[in-house]
Amino acid sequence: MKKINIIISTVLIIFSGFYAFLTTNLPTRNLPNTLGITFMPWVLVICLLGLSILLLFNTIFRGTKEEYNYHISLKEGSGILSLTAIVFLYVKAMNVFGYLLITPIFVAILMLICGSRKWKEIVIISIVGSFGVYFFFQKIFQVLLPDGAIF
């Protein structure tokens, strides 16, 4: 496991450097008194780089006692494939039906997949969460979310 952590942290450090390079080439389309287009990418670069360095140092100096099983069961593999298909369908359906109509359904399906069986909780979280995210991005950040072709 120690070798894997060192390889992964090194790859992530290289990737964060590449991402930082791409961030420097973004065009400047800043409005007055705003953070600018490069603010969030730099936050992501700093977080990724910091966590990767932390993983590398932690692995080198403290070691690890973890053992990893590389075998993926059929149930796990089918779950990953079905989740990938659901996300793909969600993105396609969002273009047709819009964010506000399809996202509560998507969140409810994800909650069912994760094992939640309390219907009242599923309905409340999926609706309130979707509208909360919509309000937060649409009204506060003024980011346009997909309206959809039908609605």
C-alpha positions in Angstrom: 0.0 0.0 0.0 2.9 2.3 0.7 4.1 2.1 -3.0 0.6 2.8 -4.3 0.2 5.9 -2.1 3.5 7.3 -3.3 2.6 6.7 -6.9 -0.8 8.2 -6.6 0.4 11.2 -4.7 3.2 11.8 -7.3 0.7 11.6 -10.1 -1.7 14.0 -8.4 1.1 16.5 -7.7 2.0 16.3 -11.5 -1.6 16.7 -12.4 -2.1 19.7 -10.1 0.9 21.3 -11.7 -0.6 20.7 -15.2 -4.0 22.1 -13.9 -2.2 25.2 -12.6 -0.5 25.7 -15.9 -3.9 25.5 -17.7 -5.4 27.9 -15.1 -2.8 30.5 -16.0 -3.9 30.5 -19.6 -7.6 31.3 -18.9 -8.9 34.5 -20.5 -9.6 37.4 -18.3 -13.3 38.4 -18.4 -13.6 39.8 -15.0 -16.4 42.1 -14.0 -15.5 45.0 -11.6 -15.3 43.9 -7.9 -15.5 40.2 -8.6 -13.1 37.4 -7.8 -12.4 36.6 -11.5 -12.6 33.5 -13.6 -9.4 32.0 -12.2 -10.4 32.1 -8.5 -12.0 28.6 -8.2 -9.5 26.8 -10.3 -6.7 28.2 -8.1 -8.6 27.1 -5.0 -8.8 23.6 -6.5 -5.1 23.6 -7.4 -4.1 24.6 -3.9 -6.4 22.0 -2.3 -5.3 19.2 -4.6 -1.6 20.0 -4.3 -1.8 20.4 -0.5 -3.6 17.1 0.0 -1.3 15.3 -2.4 1.8 16.5 -0.6 0.2 15.6 2.7 -0.5 12.1 1.4 3.1 11.8 0.2 4.7 13.0 3.5 2.3 10.9 5.6 3.1 7.8 3.6 6.9 8.3 3.6 7.3 9.3 7.3 4.5 7.5 9.0 3.9 4.5 6.8 0.7 2.6 6.5 -0.7 -0.5 7.9 -3.5 -0.9 5.3 -3.9 -3.9 3.1 -5.7 -3.6 -0.2 -7.7 -6.2 -2.0 -7.6 -5.6 -5.7 -10.5 -7.9 -6.4 -13.8 -6.2 -7.4 -16.9 -8.4 -6.9 -19.6 -8.7 -9.5 -22.0 -6.7 -7.3 -19.5 -3.8 -6.9 -18.8 -3.8 -10.6 -22.4 -3.8 -11.6 -23.1 -1.0 -9.1 -20.4 1.2 -10.6 -21.7 0.6 -14.1 -25.3 1.3 -13.1 -24.3 4.4 -11.3 -22.4 5.6 -14.3 -25.4 4.9 -16.5 -27.7 6.8 -14.1 -25.4 9.9 -14.1 -25.2 9.8 -17.9 -29.0 9.6 -18.2 -29.3 12.4 -15.6 -27.1 14.8 -17.7 -29.0 13.9 -20.9 -32.4 14.3 -19.2 -31.4 17.7 -17.7 -31.0 19.1 -21.2 -34.5 18.0 -22.0 -36.4 18.5 -18.8 -34.3 21.1 -17.0 -32.5 21.2 -13.6 -35.5 21.8 -11.3 -37.6 18.9 -12.7 -35.0 16.2 -13.1 -32.7 16.8 -10.1 -35.1 15.8 -7.3 -35.7 12.5 -9.1 -32.0 11.9 -9.5 -31.3 12.7 -5.9 -34.1 10.3 -4.8 -32.7 7.5 -7.0 -29.2 8.1 -5.5 -30.7 7.9 -2.0 -32.5 4.7 -2.8 -29.3 3.2 -4.2 -27.4 4.2 -1.1 -29.9 2.3 1.0 -32.3 4.9 2.4 -35.8 3.5 2.7 -37.5 6.4 4.6 -39.8 7.8 1.9 -40.5 11.0 3.8 -36.8 11.7 4.2 -36.1 10.9 0.5 -38.9 13.3 -0.7 -37.9 16.1 1.6 -34.2 16.0 1.0 -34.5 15.6 -2.7 -36.9 18.5 -3.2 -35.5 20.9 -0.6 -31.9 20.1 -1.5 -32.5 20.6 -5.2 -34.4 23.9 -4.7 -31.7 25.0 -2.2 -28.9 24.4 -4.7 -31.0 26.1 -7.5 -31.6 29.2 -5.3 -28.0 29.3 -4.2 -26.5 29.2 -7.7 -29.3 31.0 -9.6 -29.9 33.9 -7.2 -26.7 34.3 -5.2 -24.0 33.3 -7.7 -26.2 34.2 -10.7 -25.2 31.0 -12.5 -27.7 29.9 -15.1 -28.7 26.3 -14.6 -30.2 24.3 -17.5 -33.9 25.1 -18.2 -34.5 22.2 -20.6 -36.0 22.0 -24.0 -39.5 21.0 -22.9 -40.0 23.0 -19.7 
